[in-house]
Amino acid sequence: MIFTIFKKELKDTLRDKRTLMMMLVIPVLIFPVILNVFVGISSSFQEEAAQKELKIGFVGEDNNYFLEQLKSLPESMGKKKIIVYKDSVSLKADIKIDSIQIGMFTANNFSSSLENKKPAKLTVFYNATDVGVKKRAETYVKTIEDIALQERYIDLNLDVAQLTPIETSYSNTASDKEMIGKLAGGILPYIFIAFGFLGCMYPAIDLFTGEKERGTIETLLTTPVARWQILFGKMGVVVLSGLLAASAALLGLFFSIEVMDIVENEELLNVVHGILNFKFILLLFLLLLPLTVFFAGIMIPIAVYAKSFKEAQSIITPINLLVVLPAMIGFFPGIKLTMITAMIPVVNIVLSTKELIAGTLDYSLLGVSFAVMILIAVIAVFVSYKQFDKETNVVT
Amino acid sequence: MIEIQNLRKEFVLSKQQRKELNTKDSIATAVDGIDFTCKPGRVFSLLGPNGAGKTTTLRMISTIFKPTAGSIKIDGIDAIANPREARKKIGFLTGSTGLYARLTPNEVIKYFADLYEVPKDKFEERKESLYTLLDMHDFQGKRIGKLSTGMKQKVSICRTMIHDPEVVVFDEPTSGLDVITAENIIELIRSCKNEGKTVIFSSHIMSEVDLLCDDLAIIHKGKMLFNGEMSDFKSQMQTDNLTAEFIRIVKSNTPIES
């Protein structure tokens, strides 16, 4: 009997354009759109930054060593145009109006200080709101400083090795998979949770409040089917819709990476290929299942209680924020899956998925997360049953 | 056969409901100890003004609501102790019953036949005879949302009768319908009577009651004011028409012996 109700409700739901939109169309499109916009913006920023001609104002004596070195820096270090100024006042004024981006001021004794093997003073003016300009100035200055230093070593007949007491090299032990998993892995479960919730929302309202509003529930309750069977049949469709929405988002991710080739970054691609495997998807759905049951379990009592679609929607929407916001915790790189975080519903799903992507998942903590989710899902289902069994809630 | 004894239904009022009803009572009594019997092959009419307790009574008979006290027997089955068995015997139709707009008549009828566990061969036979009777063949595959009110009403009737119920409960079945569409319901009630089914219907339209009913009960504020045969009611009338008599009884609010 539960299956008869499930079959009918599924058919009814799949014929509702609004639900289909939220359940399948938007989740499928979300990853291609986000990735396209993200990749498009970041690559256009990089291109723009690389192609942008940097205007550098310079104040200093004639035949200045620094100016000559600056002029001879190769084009590959970024296009630049050097304008010579008489004083620092006009130099700073022009930075303000953005007619130049960097101002380089050398003291009068710059060349003589260099010749006398003393520190020559250079001041670099820049506008910090002009993102990336300081970094380019630092690159130019560091290159010229290195050239000057090498020349000084030769002049003084010094051995570079003797002047380097400690040679340090930093080596990252984390794999690309771990890095991307820990740093960006939170986004993936967040999107699955958000769509899982949205996927549940419309069917929950339609199958409970909608049935009340249309006056069909009364007839259904006069059939020889137990109320819990009606509840479970309908709940099955709500849960399936949430899972379908999350699957549609996963399909969208697969599509954008494998078919549309949006992502070109090889490290990221390797990680994504690594996670889009059977084991990952199976574990992800294993975690999403109790979560979606929990979502259905908190939405159904509201949908049963509400008298109209609008009322149900206005109560469930703020709950969306309450439930989905904790999922954002996954965005913070430092938060890990521990015994404590594994006890926090929703957060435990995000962190487990994150660790799963990073390949550092502790399966005992996964077990705890799963048990906690099952427990709250059971509680939510029980609350739904109690509400659905209340005759004044169901029939208006 | 429907046998009702000392039936009572109380609702606990929420704070908001108390405010809306302007009362300090925490409990509202919708039905206050009523008794009546509906016999097979006869049409029983439950009359009363708005808020009299007609719908609550019919909902208790159909097992949607659980009574606070009293007993209900549907063809000998205790509907309170064994509601699912009782429901198998009942067909329920209200004037405000909606249908699933995204499904077709065929799908709705099959769904309800499955819920009532109608055997496949019996279903096909029953469906064919109802489709022919109600002239439903032309629109059986169209989405219900695209059907006219009259067509929808026919689907509702077919849905109510698909499991061949022995007891049929109609809650203001013609409310909001035009005369032509309402005629389908009148016909249905007549044919149910002729087939020997037990029929109970609630209404406040006296002409409809006069046309159809054999037995009659008038309730007001949850209490029974009259319960007897239509012929007895007519013989005791103190006014010259049924509507005036109905208004007089409700206004006097005193029970009349049949």
Contacts between the chains, C-beta under 8 A, distances in Angstrom:
chain1	res1	chain2	res2	distance
A	1	B	115	7.1
A	4	B	111	7.1
A	4	B	114	4.6
A	4	B	115	6.4
A	5	B	115	7.8
A	8	B	100	7.9
A	8	B	103	7.5
A	8	B	107	7.5
A	8	B	111	4.9
A	11	B	103	7.0
A	11	B	107	7.1
A	12	B	100	5.8
A	12	B	102	5.3
A	12	B	103	6.2
A	15	B	102	4.1
A	15	B	103	7.8
A	16	B	102	6.3
A	214	B	98	3.7
A	214	B	99	7.9
A	214	B	100	7.8
A	214	B	101	7.4
A	215	B	94	7.6
A	215	B	96	5.0
A	215	B	97	5.7
A	215	B	98	3.9
A	216	B	97	7.1
A	216	B	98	4.7
A	216	B	99	6.6
A	216	B	100	6.2
A	218	B	59	7.7
A	218	B	64	6.2
A	218	B	92	7.5
A	218	B	94	6.6
A	218	B	97	6.8
A	219	B	92	6.2
A	219	B	94	7.9
A	219	B	97	5.5
A	219	B	159	7.2
A	220	B	115	7.8
A	221	B	62	7.9
A	221	B	63	7.8
A	221	B	64	4.8
A	222	B	62	4.6
A	222	B	63	7.0
A	222	B	64	6.3
A	222	B	87	5.9
A	222	B	90	6.2
A	222	B	92	4.0
A	222	B	169	8.0
A	223	B	87	6.3
A	223	B	112	6.8
A	223	B	115	4.1
A	223	B	116	6.2
A	224	B	84	4.6
A	224	B	85	7.3
A	224	B	87	4.2
A	224	B	88	4.7
A	224	B	115	7.2
A	224	B	116	6.4
A	224	B	117	7.4
A	225	B	84	7.7
A	225	B	115	5.4
A	226	B	84	6.6
A	391	B	64	6.8
A	391	B	65	5.3
A	391	B	66	6.8
A	392	B	11	6.6
A	395	B	59	6.8
A	395	B	64	5.8
A	395	B	65	7.4
